[in-house]
Amino acid sequence: MSKRPPFSMLAAGAAPRTQAVLASTVAHEGEGEAQPVADLQRRVEAAVGTSAGKASRPSSRQGKRALTTWVDKAASKQLAQLALNKDCSKEQLLRDALNDLFDRNGFARLA
């Protein structure tokens, strides 16, 4: 799996490509036809394959947020072993633990 480029390189690399697509889009339009900027932006995003401000996520992750934490190496191994023993994912074990925490404190089980 390749490493993602840093954001500084993405910003530097995306602008010329977007500008080139925008320039070619405008060049192919008729001289008398004026296109709204939003329409041109949508066409550029479609050609470049990105959407400004929206990261593409699998449908299973739509409307969800990632929670991260740092734990001791032994705790991480223990969680992995428990997941193997129960034949489920570490994510599922953490969701169950969050739901139990919510339940004990009088909140709805939403995880």
N, C-alpha and C positions, 0 to 999 in steps of 0.2 A: 504494500500500500504506500503510495507516495505521500510525502509531507505537504501540507497546504502552504502556499506562499504567505509571507507576512502581509498584513493589511497595507503597509506602505507600498509594497510592490503591486498589490491589487489595484490600489487607487491610481498609481502611475500607469499601469498597463490597461486599465479599463477606459480611461478618458480618451486616448487616441483612437481606440477601436470604436467607441461609441461615436466620437466625432466623425470618424471616417464613414460609418454607416449612415449617420445623419446627413453628411455631405452628399453621399451617393443617393440617398432618398430624395433630398431636395433637388439634386441635379436631374433626377428622372421625372420630376413633376413638371407639368407645363408651366410656362412663364406666367400665364394669367391666372393659374389656379393657386389660391392661397389655402394652405392646410392649417388647421388649428394646432398649436404647439402640443397639446395633450395627445392628439392623434399621431403626430410625428413621434412623440416620446413612446407611445405604445408600439409603434412600428419598429422603432430602434430597439426597444427591449425585446421584442419578438425575434428580431434578426440577431441580436447579440446573445440572447438566451438568458437574460437576467431580468429581474424585476426590482426596481428601485425600492429599497426599504422592506422587501418581503423575501425571507429566506424560504426556500422550498423545503417542506417537511413531509414525511410520510403521513398518510391520513391517520394512522394510529397515534401520531403525536400532535395532531392539530388541537389547539386549545389547551395544551398542557405545558407545564414549565418544568425545567430540570432543577433538581435539588442536589447539591453536592456538599460533601463534608470530608474532612480529613480524620482518619481513624488510625489506630496503631496497626502495624503489620499483622500482629497476631489476631486482632479482631477481624481484619479483612480475610485472613485465611480461615478463621472459624466460620465466618459467614459463607464463604465459598464451600466449605465442607458440609455445612448444614444444607445448603442448596443442593449439593450432590446427594446427600442422604434423603432429602425429601423429594428429589427428582423435580425440582422447580428452579426458576431463575432467582438470582439475587435480587432483582427488581421486585419480584413478587413477594419475597420475604420482607423487603423494606416497606412495600405498600401495606402488607399485613401488620407490620409493627406500627406504622403511622396510624392505621385505622384503630388499632388497639389503644394507642395513646389518645386519639380523639375521643374514643368511647369512654375511657376512664375519666376524662375531663369534661364530659357532658356535651361534646360536639358531635355532629353528624359524621358518619364514616364515609368520607369523600375521596380517599386516596385510591 
